[in-house]
Amino acid sequence: MSYHADDTICAIATAPGGAARGMVRVSGPDALRIIAQLFQPRDGQPLDAVRGPTALAGDVAVELGVDRGSTNPPLTPSYRGGESTRVPCDLFLWPTVRSYTREPLAELHTVGSPPLVEALLATVCRAGARLAEPGEFTLRAFLAGRLDLTQAEAVLGVIDAHGENELTGALAQLAGGLARPLHQLRDELLQLLAELEAGLDFVDEDIEFISADAMRQRLESARSQLADVTRQMASRHTSRRRMQVVLVGEPNVGKSSLFNALINGHGIVEHCGQRQSTPALVSPQRGTTRDYLTATIDIDGLQCELVDTAGVAEFAPADETYPSEPLRQPSAIDTAAQALAAEQRQRAAIRACCVVASQTGAHIGPSAANCDILVLTKADQAPQPSPMPGDFPGIMPIVVTSSRTGQGLEDFCAALRKLLTNERAAQHGQIVAATAERCRESVRLADAALGRATEIVVAQGGDELVAAELRTAISELGKVVGTVYTDDLLDRIFSTFCIGK
């Protein structure tokens, strides 16, 4: 990313598509001059008289029908633009450093017609601004000291949050939930290093600035704080994928029918208001599903990825035969299907074991092992009342369902939501996935340095060696919060943002 701090940037800051409102954001030293050429306040107040953050109603000049490809002429004070149309607009203005980027910043809010908003952006560019790079507004906020790196990544975490828990974690990090303790820990280590180096300056005199026991206790306390951060990082999914719910069970127990029924009732709405299709092939023949299928469902605002897998089949050993309905030998496709199913079961957060409702507890089968919920399927076909929870061992929740009649589907969804909420609570930390992925190695190296420093103190190896390890730990923590960074690191972080943020 090419970064220039002395120019003025602009971008559309609202989501693509039509809406009631559309916004163009402008930030930089010439923001006020550029906006003054285009915006006319309704009350006639001159913009150069504004001294603090304010909101003004009025209209803005928009040049329509001009190719957006030529949007950056030389910046000249005499710019007056071409033929334009004035449209209603609200201006939100921060004329001083009291803005998100700590430089003059303005937001033009108008009718959210995509052609109109794009034309307004092009007009602002022709007035002297340039198009912003991805994440450049937040990058400027970081470089101006408004945010540290963990908070900048939390901005992206808020944008990309898939549910309430991810949003809560990202907002907590944005508010300093991770930065504050790490800054405090780094300050404590800097203070400890200062005391050590002061002692080294007076090594020939009988002056002790800090005892070995006190140093060891402070190092152990620092390692304990880093251990808490490490546990939070370990609980985050670095891939940002939705939590998975996998349907498991023996062949032909109704997994695919349940999969389709859940998509019909809870599949997320795609373009044009249509729900996802129901791709699972349903057949009385055993082993119809070979590959696994996935779809996203929404359960009262909590989205998860539903996975339909091949049935857990039992095959005959090579040296045995069965006179009545013998178990066949697995083919290469069977083996591959079972391997894919096992992989999905391993990766899933929730495993739902499907069993035909007419079976008894003795015939649940091996697929129930390590499952989180038992789903009794095909209740409408049961020749007798479905078994009650007491018929099955264990403490997992049990629901009775019928994909054909809809019986128990909402009960199943309610049980899933509770399990998913509990799973998220167990994984919940104040570190968004992007931060965890970036910082994991730095935190590990900082902890290792503190561990070596503790060993040196215990072995009375000398304060010079302890100080060297402390400098390493302080440097690694600086990489986490952004006091130590490189251009490559900033490019990697902010290039993942969308333009306008």
Buried (B, 14 or more C-beta within 10 A) or exposed (E): EEBEEEEBBBBBBBEEEEBEEBBBBBBBEBBBBBBBBBBBBEEEEEBEEBEEEBEBEBBBBBBBEBEEEEBEEEBEEEBEBEEBEEBEBBBBBBBBEEBBBBBBBBBBBBBBBBEBBBBBBBBBBBBBBBBBBBBBBBBBBBBBEBBBBBBBBBBBBBEBBBBEBBBBBBBBBBEBBBBEBBBEBBEBBBEBBBBBBEBEEEEEEEEEBBEEEBBBEBBEEBBEBBEEBBEBBEBBBEEBEBBBBBBBBBBBBBBBBBBBBBBBBBBEEEEEEEBBEBEBEBEEEEBBBBEBBBBBBBBEEBBBBBBBBBBBBEEEEEEEEEEEEEEEEBEEEBEBBBEBBBEBBEEBBBBBBBBBBBBEBEEBBEBBEEBBBBBBBBBBEBEEEBBEBEBBEEEBBBBBBBBEEEBBBBBBBBBBBEBBBEBBEEBBBBBBBBBBBBBBEBBBBBBBBBBBBBBBBEEEEEBEBBBBBBBBBBBBBBBBBBBBBEEEBBBEBBEEBBBBB
